[in-house]
Amino acid sequence: MKQAINKRRQIPLSMPDPDPAACSLDMRMAVCRKVPLFADLDDGQLAQVNRHCQAQNFAAGEPVYLEGDAATHIYVVAIGAVKTTRLAADGRQSLIDLLTPGDFFGALPALGQQFYADSATALTPACLLGLDAPEYDAILQEIPQVAVATLKGVAHRLTQSQHAIHMLAGAPLEQRLAALLLVLADKVGKPWNEAMLLDVPLAREDLAAMAGAATESVSRLFSQWQREGWIDAGRRWVAIVDAARLEQVRDGMV
């Protein structure tokens, strides 16, 4: 029995390959195709975009940029995961978003931001495609339709942020945390032991920051949900065992 438990605790979180060669041309093209800013471009236009992108590799825990720094780049995640955080009024870091391949983040003066409004940190080894202001301007000159797509993409991100703020303002923690786990399952979940493993290393502090709660409160809820068989969890990992129950919690039915 002890061996079975130990085996089950060896959680198979995927660790992206930090080798720069892993961020190949084919991968970069495929990732750019997922980005809302470039999704409607043909192969030739995507190749133009790729020529302007600079691939950069980051180690897990390495900052990409810091809140308050001059805004100089838009980034696209090609490999790995990045988290964005913001300093709250009480001095705690609030986790704003979890970004995976195909997601974009960052800021440029051309988009109305002189400084970064958040901090970005590699959550795992990551390869990012960076566009600075001159390269972004060059893309707009070569492919004007990217300007419209950029406005739509930024507007969509703003709508998402407003929805998150609304949820944090009104819903009880149980609903916020259940909703967060389900959103993350859609984004980074993978099947594991008849459950859905969130395939990124997330500490309780990360989830608490994203749910707008104290770490102790999240830990108590996790312990309760584990006893009830709705989730399984350990250090820096979470798996959803009973998604239907969490959906009921999210919708205020439990």
C-alpha positions, 0 to 999 in steps of 0.5 A: 500500500505504501509503495502504491501511495508513493507511486501515485505521489510521483506527479508527472508534471511536464517540464518543457525542454529549455534547449534553444533548439527546441524553439524551432522555426516550425514550432514558432510558426505554429505558435504564431498561428495561435496568437489572436493578433496573427491568427488570420494571416497566411503562411507567407505573412506568418513567416514575415512576423516570425522574421521580426520575432526574437526568440529568448529563453528563460529559466524557471523563476526568471523574471521577464520584466518587472511592474513599473519598468518601461514598456518595450516588448510584446511577448508570445509564449512558444514553450513553457508557462509564464505568470503575470503578477501585480502588487496589491494595495496590501503589499501582496502579489496578486497573480493576474494570469497564467500564460501558455503557448499561443498566449501573448503579453507585455506592452508597448507605447504604441498600444497606449502603455508607457510602463508595464502594469504587471510583472512577468516571471517564467513559471517553467523553463520557457522560450518566448518570442519577443517583439520590440517597438521597431519590430512591431511597427515594421509588422504594421507597415508590412501587414496593416491588418495586424493593427485591427487584430491587435485592437481586438486582442487587447479589447478581449484581454480587457474584457477578461480582466473585467470579468475576473474583477467582477468575480473577485468582487462578488463571489464567495471564495468557494465559487472563485476557487472552483471557477479558477481550477476549472478554467486552469483545467481547460487551459493546462489540464491533462488526464492523469490517474482518472483525474485532470492534472493541472500540468504546471507547478502551482503553489498554494500561494499562486492559487491564492493570489489568483483567487484573491484570497489568503493562502491559509483559506485556500489550503483549508478548502483544499483539505476539505475538498480532498477529504470529499474526493473532489480534488487531489493535491500536493506540493505545487500540484493539483488534480481535479477528480470530480469536475461535476462537483466543482462546477456545482460549487462554481455555480453556487449549487453546493 
